[in-house]
């Protein structure tokens, strides 16, 4: 983290997000940072990328491939040519090792359902997911499995880009496509036992506690864990497929002869708007149900973005009883009331920029496929139905509102700091907090985080702003 005061150390997924706003002003530096974490003095010979320098065994969400692809795209736009393919290929080879490490080390039973521990979300669960569970067994994680679905699609897309210059990569793209389908299948039916990470009654994804004697118990906390499946989405243009004929041929063979897997993803065999194809963990119905949770002000939707845990748990805490004691999770919009992870980090309610940013990008991809005919009520209860792209724009507007002056000249980020609001020596020096109050937008946590909260710079880049939704 680029802060020598509060957090003088790197974290792997923080760094990946940092590189997006950095690429806007210095894409060479951003590329160097992404290469750095895959070098021999950071990456273990077995392929693991350490979460941070003081706990090599911890694991952050695998977003390095996503960041590599996004920085490549930003840099290509700046360069005006085919892009820095040497950079893309260099990082890609190392990320294949890292992907294999995840498959070998974080899939406890070889079923394409992944664990991973806390995965950067600190205290979001009822247990410390990086420690031994008091119940024994392990947790099949909705977020860990979804991150791996996203990772497979990211690597598939990079391989397809490289395949246009070296056909060897077509085989590798096919490998990641097939792996994605197996992950999608596993999320629906763990170990072929009819239990999935999707709860059909609640219309939400949950972690599943896998007990030593084989019993599976859904951990019904409505949290960001259940929204992360939105991130595993990729659209493919017909022009791209025409440029990779071997990949296209093997793809069609696989889908024809494995319809059991093909049906799990979003209508690959149906042409979307502009004859586009989409791969996703969520078909239209499930995505719409998930969005109804996310866009409900009584649950996830705040005036300042998407909360990390549903406000439902403010009055309805989740309680898990084990060994004569009760463990609970309730909605806490700002500071944590727990000493878990040092007590200075809280994923039980506040707004965090990295996951909000990925929600916005994912919604834009969904709109790219579904178009303007697919509409969802936003906010829930308003009676106003808008397109997925308009929802993405609205979330972006709510996030940027944290830092911008309102009609009274006040910035929500400084709502508890009168001097920062009005003193001419301070008021225009905006601090990039680690996370933000789930109800007021106030800055919480490390005030000089800068890195991933700097994603607001990308959101502030000019783009068309269609009609947005407002709370009544």
PLY file of the C-alpha trace (Angstrom):
ply
format ascii 1.0
element vertex 472
property float x
property float y
property float z
element edge 471
property int vertex1
property int vertex2
end_header
0.00 0.00 0.00
1.43 3.39 -0.93
1.26 4.79 2.59
4.36 4.99 4.80
2.36 6.05 7.82
-0.61 3.76 8.53
0.03 0.74 6.30
3.68 0.58 5.18
3.31 -2.77 3.41
1.83 -4.22 0.24
-1.23 -6.45 -0.08
-1.59 -8.41 -3.30
-5.17 -7.56 -4.17
-4.87 -3.94 -3.00
-1.93 -3.54 -5.36
-3.88 -5.02 -8.27
-6.65 -2.44 -7.80
-4.12 0.38 -7.32
-2.83 -0.29 -10.81
-6.11 0.70 -12.50
-6.06 4.42 -11.55
-2.25 4.41 -11.86
-2.57 3.20 -15.46
-4.53 6.35 -16.31
-1.46 8.48 -15.65
1.53 6.10 -15.90
0.71 2.78 -17.53
4.37 1.71 -17.61
4.59 1.96 -13.83
1.30 0.08 -13.45
2.60 -2.73 -15.67
5.87 -2.89 -13.73
3.91 -3.33 -10.48
1.87 -6.21 -11.89
5.00 -7.89 -13.22
6.73 -7.38 -9.86
4.38 -9.62 -7.86
4.93 -12.45 -10.34
8.71 -12.27 -10.10
10.77 -14.93 -8.30
11.28 -12.80 -5.18
7.52 -12.52 -4.62
5.88 -15.57 -6.20
6.65 -18.93 -4.57
8.04 -21.64 -6.89
4.75 -23.51 -6.44
2.84 -20.56 -7.90
1.44 -18.92 -4.77
1.31 -15.12 -4.64
1.57 -14.10 -0.95
-1.24 -11.92 0.38
1.22 -9.60 2.11
4.79 -9.59 3.35
4.09 -10.52 6.97
1.94 -13.64 6.34
3.02 -15.46 3.21
0.49 -18.24 3.74
-2.58 -15.96 3.67
-4.46 -15.63 0.41
-6.04 -12.60 -1.24
-8.71 -12.87 -3.94
-7.09 -13.77 -7.30
-7.65 -10.48 -9.12
-4.19 -10.22 -10.69
-5.39 -11.52 -14.07
-8.30 -9.06 -14.09
-5.96 -6.15 -13.30
-3.45 -7.31 -15.92
-6.15 -7.40 -18.62
-7.61 -4.01 -17.61
-4.19 -2.32 -17.50
-3.37 -3.86 -20.90
-6.60 -2.40 -22.29
-6.00 1.06 -20.80
-2.40 1.06 -22.04
-3.47 -0.11 -25.52
-5.88 2.79 -25.76
-3.09 5.21 -24.80
-0.66 3.67 -27.29
-3.10 3.45 -30.16
-1.69 0.11 -31.37
-2.21 -3.62 -30.73
-1.03 -3.22 -27.12
1.95 -4.44 -25.11
1.63 -8.13 -25.92
5.01 -8.91 -24.35
3.75 -7.63 -20.99
0.50 -9.58 -21.36
2.26 -12.82 -22.24
4.89 -12.40 -19.53
2.35 -12.08 -16.73
0.02 -14.69 -18.25
2.59 -17.47 -17.98
3.11 -16.78 -14.28
-0.62 -16.53 -13.63
-1.15 -19.99 -15.09
1.14 -21.26 -12.31
-0.89 -19.33 -9.75
-4.19 -20.66 -11.09
-2.83 -24.21 -10.83
-1.73 -23.50 -7.24
-5.31 -22.48 -6.38
-6.71 -25.65 -7.96
-4.22 -27.88 -6.13
-4.27 -26.18 -2.73
-7.66 -24.52 -2.23
-10.06 -27.15 -3.56
-10.17 -29.48 -0.53
-11.97 -32.35 -2.22
-11.20 -31.81 -5.90
-14.77 -30.77 -6.71
-14.14 -27.28 -8.19
-15.56 -25.72 -5.02
-12.94 -23.52 -3.41
-12.01 -22.37 0.06
-9.27 -19.75 0.47
-9.79 -18.43 3.99
-10.66 -14.83 4.72
-9.92 -13.76 1.12
-9.45 -10.12 2.02
-12.94 -9.80 3.51
-11.60 -9.94 7.08
-14.50 -10.29 9.54
-17.36 -10.74 7.05
-18.21 -14.26 8.24
-19.33 -15.71 11.53
-15.95 -17.52 11.74
-12.41 -16.38 11.07
-12.21 -18.17 7.74
-8.41 -18.34 7.85
-8.33 -20.30 11.14
-9.34 -23.76 12.26
-13.12 -23.92 12.55
-14.60 -24.65 16.00
-16.89 -27.15 14.29
-14.08 -28.88 12.39
-14.39 -29.45 8.64
-14.12 -26.62 6.14
-16.21 -23.94 4.44
-17.14 -24.19 0.77
-16.93 -20.51 -0.05
-19.29 -18.77 -2.46
-16.74 -15.98 -2.87
-13.69 -18.25 -3.25
-15.47 -20.33 -5.89
-16.76 -17.24 -7.70
-13.33 -15.60 -7.68
-12.00 -18.74 -9.35
-14.77 -18.61 -11.94
-13.79 -15.02 -12.64
-10.10 -16.00 -12.72
-10.78 -18.72 -15.31
-12.67 -16.26 -17.53
-9.95 -13.61 -17.16
-7.26 -16.09 -18.23
-9.45 -17.35 -21.07
-9.84 -13.79 -22.38
-6.10 -13.09 -22.14
-5.37 -16.37 -23.94
-7.79 -15.40 -26.73
-5.97 -12.09 -27.16
-2.61 -13.84 -27.39
-4.06 -16.53 -29.69
-4.68 -13.93 -32.37
-0.90 -13.63 -32.64
0.12 -17.17 -31.68
-2.40 -19.99 -32.30
-0.85 -22.13 -29.55
-2.91 -20.12 -27.06
-6.21 -21.32 -28.55
-5.79 -24.65 -26.72
-5.11 -22.84 -23.46
-8.19 -20.63 -23.92
-10.27 -23.81 -24.37
-8.81 -25.23 -21.15
-9.91 -22.21 -19.12
-13.33 -22.17 -20.77
-13.90 -25.80 -19.79
-12.63 -25.19 -16.26
-15.08 -22.32 -15.90
-17.98 -24.60 -16.85
-16.90 -27.18 -14.25
-16.83 -24.43 -11.59
-20.31 -23.28 -12.66
-21.56 -26.85 -12.34
-19.98 -27.30 -8.90
-21.64 -24.15 -7.53
-24.99 -25.66 -8.49
-24.42 -29.18 -7.22
-21.61 -29.72 -4.72
-20.22 -33.22 -4.96
-23.33 -34.29 -6.92
-25.29 -34.25 -3.65
-27.96 -31.79 -4.80
-26.66 -29.00 -2.54
-25.39 -25.82 -4.14
-24.10 -22.45 -3.00
-27.28 -20.84 -4.39
-30.22 -20.90 -1.97
-33.42 -21.18 -4.00
-35.60 -20.12 -1.09
-33.69 -16.91 -0.27
-32.55 -16.30 -3.88
-28.99 -15.67 -2.72
-25.55 -17.30 -2.61
-24.22 -18.47 0.75
-21.09 -20.15 2.06
-21.70 -23.79 3.00
-20.16 -25.28 6.14
-18.92 -28.79 5.33
-18.82 -30.69 8.64
-16.45 -33.63 9.29
-19.26 -36.23 9.17
-20.42 -34.96 5.77
-23.34 -32.73 6.75
-23.57 -29.44 4.83
-24.94 -26.33 6.55
-25.57 -23.08 4.59
-24.29 -20.04 6.53
-27.16 -17.68 5.76
-25.48 -14.32 6.07
-26.53 -11.85 3.36
-23.16 -10.37 2.58
-20.88 -9.34 -0.26
-19.87 -13.02 -0.40
-23.21 -13.67 -2.12
-22.79 -10.83 -4.64
-19.31 -11.81 -5.82
-20.74 -14.41 -8.28
-21.72 -11.36 -10.38
-18.01 -10.82 -11.14
-17.61 -14.03 -13.16
-18.93 -12.77 -16.50
-17.40 -12.40 -19.95
-18.92 -11.46 -23.29
-17.42 -12.65 -26.57
-17.91 -10.96 -29.91
-18.49 -13.09 -33.05
-15.62 -11.26 -34.76
-13.25 -12.44 -32.04
-14.39 -16.06 -32.38
-13.87 -15.90 -36.13
-10.23 -14.97 -35.51
-9.67 -18.04 -33.31
-11.22 -20.87 -35.39
-9.67 -23.77 -33.43
-11.01 -22.38 -30.14
-14.42 -21.82 -31.75
-14.51 -25.37 -33.19
-13.55 -27.05 -29.91
-15.95 -24.80 -28.03
-18.87 -25.88 -30.19
-17.87 -29.54 -29.88
-17.70 -29.28 -26.11
-21.06 -27.57 -25.83
-22.72 -30.04 -28.20
-21.46 -33.09 -26.36
-21.69 -31.72 -22.81
-25.10 -30.02 -22.76
-25.25 -30.73 -19.02
-22.54 -28.11 -18.55
-23.61 -25.80 -21.36
-27.04 -25.26 -19.79
-25.46 -23.94 -16.59
-24.19 -20.76 -18.19
-26.13 -17.89 -19.67
-27.57 -19.26 -22.89
-24.33 -19.70 -24.77
-26.27 -21.25 -27.64
-28.61 -18.24 -27.91
-27.43 -15.14 -29.67
-27.62 -12.02 -27.62
-27.79 -8.44 -28.77
-25.47 -7.99 -31.79
-24.87 -11.76 -31.91
-22.77 -11.62 -28.79
-22.22 -14.58 -26.50
-21.94 -14.47 -22.72
-20.41 -16.73 -20.10
-21.59 -16.15 -16.55
-22.33 -17.90 -13.28
-25.73 -16.19 -13.37
-28.44 -16.66 -15.95
-31.02 -13.92 -16.35
-33.48 -15.09 -13.67
-30.87 -15.57 -10.92
-29.14 -12.33 -11.79
-32.41 -10.43 -11.55
-33.18 -12.04 -8.16
-29.70 -11.14 -6.89
-30.08 -7.56 -8.11
-33.39 -7.26 -6.26
-31.46 -7.91 -3.04
-28.57 -5.63 -3.98
-30.77 -2.70 -5.06
-33.00 -2.75 -1.98
-32.28 0.22 0.38
-33.42 -1.99 3.26
-30.64 -4.42 2.38
-27.51 -3.55 0.37
-28.19 -0.28 -1.45
-26.90 2.81 0.35
-26.93 6.39 -0.90
-23.16 5.93 -1.24
-22.81 2.51 -2.87
-23.35 -1.15 -2.05
-22.91 -2.22 1.56
-20.71 -5.21 2.45
-23.50 -6.76 4.54
-27.25 -6.34 4.28
-28.89 -3.80 6.58
-31.40 -6.61 7.25
-28.93 -7.96 9.80
-29.14 -4.75 11.87
-32.38 -6.00 13.43
-31.90 -9.66 12.50
-28.35 -10.71 13.46
-27.17 -14.05 12.15
-26.46 -16.40 15.07
-24.53 -19.68 14.95
-24.42 -21.89 18.03
-21.44 -24.17 18.58
-19.91 -25.86 21.65
-22.29 -24.09 24.02
-21.54 -20.58 22.77
-23.15 -18.20 20.30
-21.33 -16.52 17.41
-23.17 -13.69 15.72
-22.92 -11.28 12.79
-24.91 -8.07 12.65
-24.90 -4.99 10.45
-22.27 -2.47 11.58
-22.09 0.45 9.12
-18.78 1.90 10.35
-16.22 0.75 12.92
-16.10 -2.88 14.01
-17.14 -3.99 17.49
-14.91 -7.06 17.16
-11.19 -7.55 17.67
-11.10 -9.88 14.67
-8.28 -8.91 12.29
-7.02 -6.26 14.69
-10.38 -4.57 15.08
-9.47 -1.77 12.65
-11.15 -3.33 9.62
-14.84 -4.00 9.11
-16.65 -5.83 6.32
-19.92 -6.11 8.24
-21.70 -3.17 6.67
-19.44 -0.42 5.29
-18.91 0.43 1.62
-15.67 -0.81 0.07
-14.50 0.55 -3.27
-12.83 -2.52 -4.85
-15.89 -4.77 -4.78
-18.21 -1.89 -5.70
-16.01 -1.15 -8.70
-16.17 -4.77 -9.84
-19.96 -4.75 -9.44
-20.13 -1.76 -11.79
-17.85 -3.35 -14.39
-19.80 -6.61 -14.24
-23.12 -4.85 -14.72
-21.72 -3.10 -17.79
-20.78 -6.51 -19.23
-24.24 -7.92 -18.52
-25.79 -4.93 -20.29
-23.47 -5.45 -23.23
-25.19 -8.80 -23.74
-28.78 -8.20 -22.62
-29.21 -4.67 -23.93
-31.91 -2.17 -22.99
-34.79 -4.66 -22.86
-33.58 -6.19 -19.58
-34.77 -3.86 -16.81
-34.76 -4.06 -13.02
-36.50 -1.97 -10.37
-34.07 0.55 -8.86
-34.32 1.21 -6.00
-36.52 -1.69 -5.01
-39.89 -0.31 -3.96
-39.65 2.81 -6.15
-41.65 1.41 -9.07
-38.94 2.72 -11.42
-37.45 0.16 -13.83
-34.16 0.95 -15.57
-31.54 -0.88 -17.65
-28.52 -2.66 -16.19
-26.25 0.01 -17.66
-28.25 2.73 -15.93
-27.90 0.81 -12.67
-24.11 0.71 -13.17
-24.12 4.47 -13.80
-26.24 5.06 -10.71
-23.89 3.05 -8.47
-20.95 4.99 -9.90
-22.73 8.26 -9.14
-23.42 7.18 -5.56
-19.79 6.21 -4.98
-18.41 9.47 -6.38
-20.93 11.38 -4.24
-18.83 10.37 -1.22
-16.09 12.80 -2.30
-18.01 15.53 -4.13
-19.51 18.61 -2.47
-23.26 18.50 -1.96
-25.69 21.41 -2.38
-24.41 22.81 0.95
-20.77 22.58 -0.06
-20.14 19.60 2.24
-18.36 16.35 1.34
-19.90 13.21 2.93
-16.40 11.73 3.39
-15.67 14.47 5.96
-19.07 14.46 7.67
-17.48 14.09 11.15
-14.59 16.49 10.52
-15.67 20.18 10.53
-12.11 21.43 9.97
-11.68 19.22 6.89
-15.01 20.53 5.58
-14.50 24.26 6.00
-10.87 25.19 6.75
-9.36 26.61 3.52
-6.07 24.87 4.37
-7.75 21.44 4.47
-11.08 21.43 2.61
-9.70 20.70 -0.86
-7.25 18.01 0.25
-9.44 14.95 -0.01
-8.35 11.85 1.89
-8.89 8.39 0.39
-10.18 6.34 3.29
-10.02 2.56 3.44
-13.80 2.14 3.59
-16.93 4.25 4.17
-19.91 4.39 6.51
-22.74 2.30 5.07
-25.37 4.96 5.83
-23.62 8.36 5.76
-20.59 7.89 3.47
-18.21 9.06 6.21
-14.61 7.95 5.75
-13.62 5.09 8.09
-10.43 3.15 8.71
-7.05 4.22 7.37
-7.40 7.79 6.14
-4.38 7.60 3.82
-5.27 4.31 2.14
-5.20 6.02 -1.28
-4.70 2.84 -3.32
-7.90 1.03 -4.16
-10.11 3.92 -3.11
-8.29 5.76 -5.90
-10.58 3.76 -8.21
-12.90 6.77 -7.86
-10.63 8.49 -10.42
-11.67 5.90 -13.02
-15.34 6.33 -12.11
-15.02 10.11 -12.56
-13.75 9.71 -16.13
-16.30 11.27 -18.52
-18.86 8.90 -19.99
-22.51 9.13 -20.99
-24.81 9.25 -18.01
-28.31 7.95 -18.81
-31.29 8.58 -16.57
-30.45 7.44 -13.04
-32.64 6.16 -10.24
-33.24 8.07 -7.05
-34.58 7.07 -3.67
-38.08 8.33 -3.12
0 1
1 2
2 3
3 4
4 5
5 6
6 7
7 8
8 9
9 10
10 11
11 12
12 13
13 14
14 15
15 16
16 17
17 18
18 19
19 20
20 21
21 22
22 23
23 24
24 25
25 26
26 27
27 28
28 29
29 30
30 31
31 32
32 33
33 34
34 35
35 36
36 37
37 38
38 39
39 40
40 41
41 42
42 43
43 44
44 45
45 46
46 47
47 48
48 49
49 50
50 51
51 52
52 53
53 54
54 55
55 56
56 57
57 58
58 59
59 60
60 61
61 62
62 63
63 64
64 65
65 66
66 67
67 68
68 69
69 70
70 71
71 72
72 73
73 74
74 75
75 76
76 77
77 78
78 79
79 80
80 81
81 82
82 83
83 84
84 85
85 86
86 87
87 88
88 89
89 90
90 91
91 92
92 93
93 94
94 95
95 96
96 97
97 98
98 99
99 100
100 101
101 102
102 103
103 104
104 105
105 106
106 107
107 108
108 109
109 110
110 111
111 112
112 113
113 114
114 115
115 116
116 117
117 118
118 119
119 120
120 121
121 122
122 123
123 124
124 125
125 126
126 127
127 128
128 129
129 130
130 131
131 132
132 133
133 134
134 135
135 136
136 137
137 138
138 139
139 140
140 141
141 142
142 143
143 144
144 145
145 146
146 147
147 148
148 149
149 150
150 151
151 152
152 153
153 154
154 155
155 156
156 157
157 158
158 159
159 160
160 161
161 162
162 163
163 164
164 165
165 166
166 167
167 168
168 169
169 170
170 171
171 172
172 173
173 174
174 175
175 176
176 177
177 178
178 179
179 180
180 181
181 182
182 183
183 184
184 185
185 186
186 187
187 188
188 189
189 190
190 191
191 192
192 193
193 194
194 195
195 196
196 197
197 198
198 199
199 200
200 201
201 202
202 203
203 204
204 205
205 206
206 207
207 208
208 209
209 210
210 211
211 212
212 213
213 214
214 215
215 216
216 217
217 218
218 219
219 220
220 221
221 222
222 223
223 224
224 225
225 226
226 227
227 228
228 229
229 230
230 231
231 232
232 233
233 234
234 235
235 236
236 237
237 238
238 239
239 240
240 241
241 242
242 243
243 244
244 245
245 246
246 247
247 248
248 249
249 250
250 251
251 252
252 253
253 254
254 255
255 256
256 257
257 258
258 259
259 260
260 261
261 262
262 263
263 264
264 265
265 266
266 267
267 268
268 269
269 270
270 271
271 272
272 273
273 274
274 275
275 276
276 277
277 278
278 279
279 280
280 281
281 282
282 283
283 284
284 285
285 286
286 287
287 288
288 289
289 290
290 291
291 292
292 293
293 294
294 295
295 296
296 297
297 298
298 299
299 300
300 301
301 302
302 303
303 304
304 305
305 306
306 307
307 308
308 309
309 310
310 311
311 312
312 313
313 314
314 315
315 316
316 317
317 318
318 319
319 320
320 321
321 322
322 323
323 324
324 325
325 326
326 327
327 328
328 329
329 330
330 331
331 332
332 333
333 334
334 335
335 336
336 337
337 338
338 339
339 340
340 341
341 342
342 343
343 344
344 345
345 346
346 347
347 348
348 349
349 350
350 351
351 352
352 353
353 354
354 355
355 356
356 357
357 358
358 359
359 360
360 361
361 362
362 363
363 364
364 365
365 366
366 367
367 368
368 369
369 370
370 371
371 372
372 373
373 374
374 375
375 376
376 377
377 378
378 379
379 380
380 381
381 382
382 383
383 384
384 385
385 386
386 387
387 388
388 389
389 390
390 391
391 392
392 393
393 394
394 395
395 396
396 397
397 398
398 399
399 400
400 401
401 402
402 403
403 404
404 405
405 406
406 407
407 408
408 409
409 410
410 411
411 412
412 413
413 414
414 415
415 416
416 417
417 418
418 419
419 420
420 421
421 422
422 423
423 424
424 425
425 426
426 427
427 428
428 429
429 430
430 431
431 432
432 433
433 434
434 435
435 436
436 437
437 438
438 439
439 440
440 441
441 442
442 443
443 444
444 445
445 446
446 447
447 448
448 449
449 450
450 451
451 452
452 453
453 454
454 455
455 456
456 457
457 458
458 459
459 460
460 461
461 462
462 463
463 464
464 465
465 466
466 467
467 468
468 469
469 470
470 471
